[in-house]
Amino acid sequence: METNVHIEVLRQEKSTLPEGELKALVIQELKNAGGIVPSSIITFFKNETLKNHVEEIRVCEVFNSNIENEEIWGQSPRPLEDVNVQIYIYRLNSDDMQAELITMEDGTEVTCAANHCLLPNVEFHMLWESLVYDTTVKHQLLKCAETTMLFSQKGVNPTIINWNKVVLLHGPPGSGKTSLCKALAQKLSIRLSHMYRYAEFMEINSHSLFSKYFSESGKLVTEMFNKIKEQLAFKESFVCVLIDEVESLARARDAVLAGTEPSDAIRVVNALLTQIDIMKRYPNVLILTTSNLSNSIDLAFVDRADLKIYIGPPEVSAIYKIYSSCLDELIRVKVIDCQEKSKPHWHTYTDAIKMLDGKTEDEISECLRNSKHLLEVSKSSVGLSGRTLRKVPFLTHVKFIGSHIVTIEQFLNAMLKTVEECKEEINCFVKKESC
């Protein structure tokens, strides 16, 4: 069964080396290194040319058939001859997000309808890698986008096979839905660079599309999508559109008719559905949407979403991986004091569980003890959002660390206290809301 390995190569800003030559040098560098390891980053190169042209080589996900299997592969180097390597060369754009203004035909209203930037962008660099999930959600999103582009490129008849180029991520606040959409847009701009010369990200400001003038909101939605169509007319450009909190624009019409929502909202929903249907004609667009209130979304919109994925709070294994990355960062910048020889090696969640099984405290090595301690903190953190989890190390230092530098053991002990306080704060707010 063929194993595919995706490798992303970040060019230096001033690099002009031909792409084919650069790919050949990357392959040779990987061979000289003895093979490839999943989720690894190479920033030191033996080849002098690579030193002058490449910032980093990132070995990304490993897929065997349709199953993500990095756990099966493990961390042992694999010879390049055993895998099918796909290399993507890219450079980062440093431009900030720019406002997209729209004006009504009569000039009565100007609004900032969206923000946009060119991709790949410095702002989204490493965002994909920072997002950790227990499920194969990232793999599903990549496959959905790749299949969408493939069907469009092959000219599959949309009246026979229906797909709308729309993805809906729903779940509680803080679960990383918006970040995942931005990260996916960045990832696709790299992976599809052989198909499109340019990639653009557009984030629609849903709330700004509601006009103070009655019946004008639907027109604002239409004008916004007309702006998107202008970009899509350039066939060499790929456009990723994000509609965050899509329930603002796609509010269930039965609730509106019941009198609980402004009647102008019906025109907004109708305009949005019409524009999404029009977007199907364009092969170079993907619409990503998020919602914290999926029950309030109009069913006609939900039906148009090709992929509907629930993003919930992380489970223990994902929490463990999130925390280990946070601690590694604090060790890197020397906030946590570790001598080179005593730097903790975090066992994977699966390995830690297996190695701790049946062992007494005296039988546990110092290295494994750190993983055990981290495992305890992770288990106590179940129920916290991804956003809160990445805030825990900061809050730990604020509340419990009295000096600028601390040992790993002290920090893990303090993290446990922080997690308990975070849960108490959340419970306090929940009780107030229920009163």
Buried (B, 14 or more C-beta within 10 A) or exposed (E): EEBEBBBBBBBBEEBEBEBEEBBEBBBBBBEEBEBBBBEEEBEEBEBEBBEEBBBBBBBBBBBBEEEBBBEEBEEEEBEBEEBEBEBBBBBBBEEEBEEBEBEBEEEEBEBEBBBBBBBBBEBBBEBBBBBBBBBBBBBBBBBBBEBBBEBBEEEEEBEEEEBBBBBBBBBEEBBBBBBBBBBBBBBBBBBBBEBBEBBBBBBBBBEBBBBEEEEBBBBBBBBBBEBBBEBBEBEEBBBBBBBBBBBBBBBBBEEBEEEEBBEBBBBBBBBBBBBBEBBBEBBBBBBBBBBBBBEBBBEBBBEBBBBBBBBBBBBBBBBBBBBBBBBEEBBEEEBBBBEEEEBBEBBBBEBBBEBBEEEEEEEBEEBBBBBBBBBEBBEBBEEBBBEBBBBBBEBBBEEBBEEEEBEBBBBBBBBBBBBEBBBEEBEEEEEEEEE
